[in-house]
């Protein structure tokens, strides 16, 4: 019953790696948090996705390229500054 739609989704997702999917989810959650106008929530979101990107295995035959791990390090560096500079 659900086999044809799942095959279509699987064929679409095979074109992307986990790092690209996580980056898309980060952008989506950041856009969802913008109406709340809370810099602290966006900072916490950045730190969480930085940890996820940093802990996801990298390498030639792994889930994501090493560039996304460097992006996770950058998120871990920027996220606390967003939290600390928030007004409340």
N, C-alpha and C positions, 0 to 999 in steps of 0.2 A: 504494500500500500504506500509506504513512504520511500521506496527505493528510488524511483526516478528523480524526485526533487533532491534527495541526498546526493545522488550522483552528479547532478548539475552543480550543486554547491561545492562538492569535492573537486570537480574539474576546475571550477573557478578559483578555489583556494590553493590549488597546486601551483599556481603561477607565483605565489607570494610566500615569503618565509615568515617565521614567527616574529622576527624583529619588525618587519613591516606591519604585521597585524597589531603588535603592541604599540607601535607608534601611532597607528590609526586610532586605537582605543584611547591613547593618551590625548590626542587631539579632540576626539569625541567627548571625553569626560571633561576636558578643559572648556570646551564650548558649552557643555551642559552646566558647568559651574559659573559661567560668566553672568547669568541673570541674578545670581545670589550676591554679586558684588563683594565677595569676600576674598581678599588676597591671601588669607591664611588657608582657606580651603584649596586654593590653587597651588600654594606652596606645599601643602601636605600631599596633594595629588602628584606634584612633581617629584617629591621625595619617594613616594611609593613606587611610581613607575621607574624611577632611577634604580631602586633596589631590584625590581623585577628584571629590568634590562641587564643589570650587572650580574645577577645570579643565573640568568638563562645561559645554557651552555653555548659556547662559540667554537668555531673551527671550520675546516673545509667540509667535513661531512656531518656537521652538527645542525642545530636548529636555526642559527642566525650567523651572519658574518660578524667579525670582530668590531666593526665600526659601531654597531649598536651597543656594544659593551662600553665603548668610549662615550657614547651619548648618555648611557646610564651614569657614568662618572660625572659628566657635566650636569646632569639633572640633580645628582646628589650634592653637587657644589652650589647650584643656583637655588634649589628648593629651600634650604634653611634660611637663606637671605630673604626670600619672599615671606616666610613665616615670621622672621624676626622684625622685618620692616612693616608688617601689617599694623594698622592702628589698634585693632582689638582682636 
